[in-house]
Amino acid sequence: MTHFRYQQRELYCEGVPASSIAEDVGTPVYVYSRNAILDRYRELQDAFPQALICYSVKANANLAILSLLRDAGAGFDVVSGGELYRALAVGADPEHIVFAGVGKREDEILYALRSGVGMLNVESENELSLLAVLAKREGRQVDVALRINPDVDPATHRYITTGKRENKFGVDLETARSLLARKDLFGRLRVRGIHVHIGSQITSSDPYVVALARVLEFISIARGMGHDIDTIDLGGGFGIDYGGEDLASAKEMAADILPLLAKSNCRLVMEPGRFILGNAGILLTRVLYVKDHADRAQAVCDAGMNDLLRPSLYDANHKIWPVRVETDEDQVDVLKMSVASGGRATDVVGPLCETGDFLGLDRFMPGLEPNDLLSVFTTGAYGSSMASNYNSRPRPAEVLVTGKDFAVVTRRETYEDLVRREAGFVSR
Ligand SMILES: Cc1ncc(COP(=O)(O)O)c(C=O)c1O
């Protein structure tokens, strides 16, 4: 998190004071560090030098960020026609796009076929049959990866667990085997890959090692059935530091994963999202009002669950801290900032009409006042991409910082934007 640090009692993103962004652009605003994004991408590529890293667009779909990662050499993992549109809009090489997703519509599959995406990750028998029909109709050869559900517990939040038997994703090993026996389906489809994605915010290599053992066993079965498997798509899921996690580094993950892959003769595809973007972004919000309760303060902010859903959806714990602080200490670890005395228990809540609308509950923080600027840390991934217009609130602006400069890469929504799609439907 070195690209966000306190200097002279003030939070900086790279060389730009966070407060100057808030003053220029207003709040709420997401702020991303270009160098933090690139550092994390390179960290992963260094740890897995042979892998094709397909950045998972769902984590943060901003075009400026996609274009930054494309320039750095990334491919893309997309899960909808909209994400594919975004990847193509920044000039991604279609060969370096994998199209995953449990519920692709026919029009989305056709869009993928016509765009020439490198690999479609198939998750059910119905989908495979539809794909076979469409590939024939379009007269195209299509490379496919079969997403298997390895029934592995990734030890993460149940909403982001995706590789257990009861989850909706992929097919179990028995079904996968019977699908591969359907010779009628494979005229224009070539199954070249096995795909797994077992969950998100995974902090150790153990679940990957278990999943990979099952994948490798399955690959030898598939090859025995005549399928020329040359790709393992390991999905995403590497965890990040939200404040206090005990985490395996990318290099440590690689040390456990790569030797297993070595004998498979397969290329490796990875689909990281959170790992690259999570710690590269913050959300700036202003305190509107402070209410005093007997046992705590409530700071009502101008950002809420429509801007950042993770606390409400997953009980996610994001470090929240004032942008201006009392300490003189430079270069402190922002995720470890705390008050020695004079602080109090504080609920940091949003302005929406929901009790579940909060950014953080029961936090020990310095005394807050109206107009204070707060930073919600580690919100680069699954922040803006999950934002909504609930309560008819315009979605926030996004800013990308490079050194001492910053650029607005998504303008704040306006009230006109909110009603644009309904224009012409008002009866007078
Ligand atoms: C298929 C697939 N790949 C990759 C990802 C990215 O996961 P993460 O952001 O944890 O790396 C997800 C997240 O849900 C996913 O569903």
The ligand as an SDF file (V2000), in Angstrom:
LIG
                    3D

 16 16  0  0  0  0  0  0  0  0999 V2000
  -14.5950  -16.8300  -12.9400 C   0  0  0  0  0  0  0  0  0  0  0  0
  -13.9290  -15.7800  -12.1390 C   0  0  0  0  0  0  0  0  0  0  0  0
  -12.6440  -15.4750  -12.4100 N   0  0  0  0  0  0  0  0  0  0  0  0
  -11.9780  -14.5270  -11.7090 C   0  0  0  0  0  0  0  0  0  0  0  0
  -12.5960  -13.8260  -10.6940 C   0  0  0  0  0  0  0  0  0  0  0  0
  -11.8060  -12.7600   -9.9540 C   0  0  0  0  0  0  0  0  0  0  0  0
  -11.6470  -13.0850   -8.6420 O   0  0  0  0  0  0  0  0  0  0  0  0
  -10.6780  -12.2260   -7.7070 P   0  0  0  0  0  0  0  0  0  0  0  0
  -11.0750  -10.8100   -7.8470 O   0  0  0  0  0  0  0  0  0  0  0  0
  -10.8900  -12.7580   -6.3580 O   0  0  0  0  0  0  0  0  0  0  0  0
   -9.2850  -12.4530   -8.2030 O   0  0  0  0  0  0  0  0  0  0  0  0
  -13.9160  -14.1220  -10.3550 C   0  0  0  0  0  0  0  0  0  0  0  0
  -14.5840  -13.4190   -9.2450 C   0  0  0  0  0  0  0  0  0  0  0  0
  -15.7040  -13.6170   -8.9030 O   0  0  0  0  0  0  0  0  0  0  0  0
  -14.6100  -15.1170  -11.1070 C   0  0  0  0  0  0  0  0  0  0  0  0
  -15.8890  -15.4240  -10.8270 O   0  0  0  0  0  0  0  0  0  0  0  0
  1  2  1  0
  2  3  1  0
  2 15  2  0
  3  4  2  0
  4  5  1  0
  5  6  1  0
  5 12  2  0
  6  7  1  0
  7  8  1  0
  8  9  2  0
  8 10  1  0
  8 11  1  0
 12 13  1  0
 12 15  1  0
 13 14  2  0
 15 16  1  0
M  END
$$$$
